[in-house]
Amino acid sequence: MSAQVGKFSQDFGVLPEEVVPALYAALSAGVPADSVFDYMETATKLATGGVTDLDTAVDGLSSVVNAYGSEIIGAAEASDIMFTAVRFGKTTVDEIARSISDVTPIASAVGVGFDEVGASLAVLTAAGVPTSKATTMMKASMAELAKEGSIADKAFRELSGVGFTQFVEEGGSLTDGLLMMADGAEAAGGSVIDMFGSVEAGSAVLALTKNDGAAMVDVM
C-alpha cells in the first residue's frame, strides 16, 4: 500500500504521516483493504470540510458504519448526515465524530436510523445542548424506551399497544413515537418528561417534541 499512500497524499494534499495512522485505524475497524482508499477519500473530505483531523474523521465514520453495518449505511451517507447535522445544529464534525459512539450502538439496536440520530443532534444542539451531552441524553431516552418494564416502556405500550422496538420494526419512527408520547402526556394533563425515569432522557424528548416536533420534522 506504500505506493497508494503516496498517491493518495499527493491527490488530497495530506501528509503521509497523517494518512498512515488513519489508514491503519480504518483497516483495524474492519474496512476491507480493496475499498479502504475510497473510505479514506470520504474521511478526508469529512475532515477537510469539517475542520478536523483525518484520524478523528475515520473514527467517527467507523463508529457509525460498524454500529449499523455497511449493508445498512456507507461512509458517504454517514458523512452526509454529519454535515447536515452541522448545518442545522450548533455543533461541529469534530464534536460529532468524538461523541457519536455514545449513541449509535443503542440506536442501531432499537432500529432508529442514523438520519434520525443526526436530526436529533441538530435539534438538541441548536437548542444549546453541548454535543457530548446531546448524545448522552439520546442514549438515555432510547435505552429507557427499549428496556422492558421501564417507566417509558410502560407508557409507550399503553399508548401504542406494543413496545418501542416492535413499533419501529412495524414502520414507526423515533419522531412518530415521541410525538405520540407527548400527545398522550398532554391529553392526560401532564408532561412527556414524566414518562421517563431520568431527567436526561425526559429532557431530550421534551426538546425534540417541542411545538409538535416542528424542528425535528423540518430537519428530517
DAJOBEL-V474562 format. One record per backbone hydrogen bond with DSSP energy under -1.0 kcal/mol. NH is the residue of the N-H (numbers start at 1). CO is the residue of the C=O. E is the energy in kcal/mol with one decimal. If there is no record, write none. Layout:
BEGIN
NH & CO & E
NH & CO & E
END
This chain:
BEGIN
5 & 1 & -2.7
6 & 2 & -2.2
7 & 3 & -2.3
8 & 4 & -2.9
9 & 5 & -2.7
10 & 6 & -1.8
11 & 7 & -3.0
12 & 8 & -2.3
13 & 9 & -1.0
14 & 9 & -1.3
18 & 15 & -1.8
19 & 15 & -1.9
20 & 16 & -2.7
22 & 18 & -1.2
23 & 19 & -3.0
24 & 20 & -2.5
25 & 21 & -2.4
26 & 22 & -2.4
27 & 23 & -2.5
28 & 24 & -2.5
29 & 25 & -1.5
30 & 27 & -1.4
31 & 26 & -2.2
35 & 32 & -1.5
39 & 35 & -1.9
40 & 36 & -2.4
41 & 37 & -1.7
42 & 38 & -1.9
43 & 39 & -2.4
44 & 40 & -2.6
45 & 41 & -2.1
46 & 42 & -2.2
47 & 43 & -2.8
48 & 44 & -2.8
49 & 45 & -2.8
50 & 46 & -2.1
52 & 47 & -2.5
57 & 53 & -1.9
58 & 54 & -2.6
59 & 55 & -2.2
60 & 56 & -2.5
61 & 57 & -2.4
62 & 58 & -2.5
63 & 59 & -1.9
64 & 60 & -1.4
65 & 61 & -2.9
66 & 62 & -2.5
67 & 63 & -1.1
68 & 64 & -2.2
69 & 65 & -2.7
72 & 69 & -1.9
73 & 69 & -2.1
78 & 74 & -2.3
79 & 75 & -2.6
80 & 76 & -2.2
81 & 77 & -2.3
82 & 78 & -2.1
83 & 79 & -2.4
84 & 80 & -2.1
85 & 81 & -2.3
86 & 82 & -2.0
87 & 83 & -2.2
88 & 84 & -2.2
89 & 85 & -1.9
96 & 92 & -2.3
97 & 93 & -3.1
98 & 94 & -1.8
99 & 95 & -1.1
100 & 96 & -2.5
102 & 99 & -2.2
103 & 100 & -1.4
104 & 100 & -2.1
107 & 103 & -2.3
108 & 104 & -2.7
109 & 105 & -2.0
110 & 106 & -2.0
112 & 107 & -2.5
117 & 113 & -1.6
118 & 114 & -2.8
119 & 115 & -2.3
120 & 116 & -2.4
121 & 117 & -2.3
122 & 118 & -2.2
123 & 119 & -2.4
124 & 120 & -2.7
125 & 121 & -2.6
126 & 122 & -2.0
127 & 123 & -1.2
128 & 125 & -1.7
129 & 124 & -2.2
134 & 130 & -2.7
135 & 131 & -2.3
136 & 132 & -1.3
137 & 133 & -2.5
138 & 134 & -2.4
139 & 135 & -2.3
140 & 136 & -2.2
141 & 137 & -2.2
142 & 138 & -2.4
143 & 139 & -2.3
144 & 140 & -2.0
145 & 141 & -2.0
146 & 142 & -2.0
147 & 143 & -1.4
150 & 147 & -1.9
154 & 150 & -2.5
155 & 151 & -2.1
156 & 152 & -2.7
157 & 153 & -2.6
158 & 154 & -2.0
159 & 155 & -1.5
160 & 156 & -2.8
161 & 157 & -2.2
167 & 163 & -2.3
168 & 164 & -2.3
169 & 165 & -2.3
170 & 166 & -1.9
171 & 168 & -1.9
172 & 167 & -2.5
177 & 173 & -2.5
178 & 174 & -2.6
179 & 175 & -2.3
180 & 176 & -2.1
181 & 177 & -1.8
182 & 178 & -2.4
183 & 179 & -2.6
184 & 180 & -2.2
185 & 181 & -2.5
186 & 182 & -2.2
187 & 183 & -2.5
188 & 184 & -1.4
189 & 186 & -1.5
190 & 185 & -3.2
194 & 191 & -1.7
195 & 192 & -1.6
196 & 193 & -1.2
202 & 198 & -2.3
203 & 199 & -2.7
204 & 200 & -1.7
205 & 201 & -1.9
206 & 202 & -2.5
207 & 203 & -2.1
208 & 204 & -2.2
209 & 205 & -1.7
214 & 211 & -1.2
217 & 213 & -2.8
218 & 214 & -2.5
219 & 215 & -2.3
220 & 216 & -2.4
END
